[in-house]
Amino acid sequence: MRALVFDEGLKAVDMSIPKRGRGEALIRVSLAGICNTDIEVTRGYLAYSGIMGHEFVGEVMDAESSDLVGRRVVGEINIACGKCFMCQSGNPRHCENVKAMGINGWQGCFADYVVLPECNLHTVPDSVTDEQAVFTEPLAAGIEVLEQVHILPTDSVAVIGDGKLGLLTAQAIHAFGHHVIVLGKHEKKLGIAESMGMDVSHVREFTGRVDVTVDCTGNPSGIETAMAIVRPKGTIVLKSTFYEGTPINLTPIVRNEITCVGSRCGPFPPALRLLETGRVTVEPLIEATYTADEMQDAFEKACTRGSLKVLVDFES
């Protein structure tokens, strides 16, 4: 099978189809998406080596549960041991022995086939296209903000960052009826947010204060912007992951009694529901689609500054 591997550099290679283990499913990948975390992995994040990728939609080819075979699915990226304290306390995403597809200790989905535990899989509704379903994982990450923070109807929310995750997170919060302003640097991307009914502003021109800020910049400077615009007693949600950070003065957090929340992966069922009902629109976020034989070119495109979502089509 075709696969994109990171091992002291990106390489497109031919590999054997993986074998599923007990309780696992073999999935033929239809479409995969390149995430900023994938780019950070190539810069040294978590020192991962192996098949890249963690956003996909595909068809189950073999599984212990016969009901899954032939189903179109998306998959949660965290593989938990099920035995440690965190797993036993109902927090498998924070398993003490957790592995993460294409990020930490588990082969990714930039390949014709991927293996995942059956419990990680979610069936895609028939009305949701592959192009929509491939956004399930990052959209779920955006929904996680609402799972973690109680946003009042009167609260104002600023999503900092007009990239892929920022636009999905802003849409998720907006879909639940909250007032959202997207702060970014790119007129085209801000235009996408505005067309979806959200307020927008260039990050350097914004002078207001908000109750909740969500950093989706993927840049260490994001938290500094968040600290500058959040009201005293407000909340900062941090969603950016990156390989290297910079020194930051956290005094404003102490002085203004700010609550800081780390936020990572989120629930798939509500993400699929938002896609199914059309309350979130993802098509304008697609920058380009490449064939599986062009995976390296696709990754190069995804690394281009200002690029939106780049997809890899394994059926072409």
Helices and strands as residue ranges (DSSP letters): E 2-6, E 10-14, E 24-34, H 36-41, G 45-47, E 50-51, E 55-63, G 66-68, E 72-75, E 78-79, H 85-88, G 92-94, E 99-101, E 105-106, E 113-117, G 118-120, E 121-123, H 130-133, H 136-148, E 156-160, H 164-175, E 179-184, H 187-195, E 199-202, E 210-215, H 222-229, E 230-238, H 251-255, E 259-262, H 268-277, G 283-285, E 286-291, G 292-294, H 295-302, E 309-313
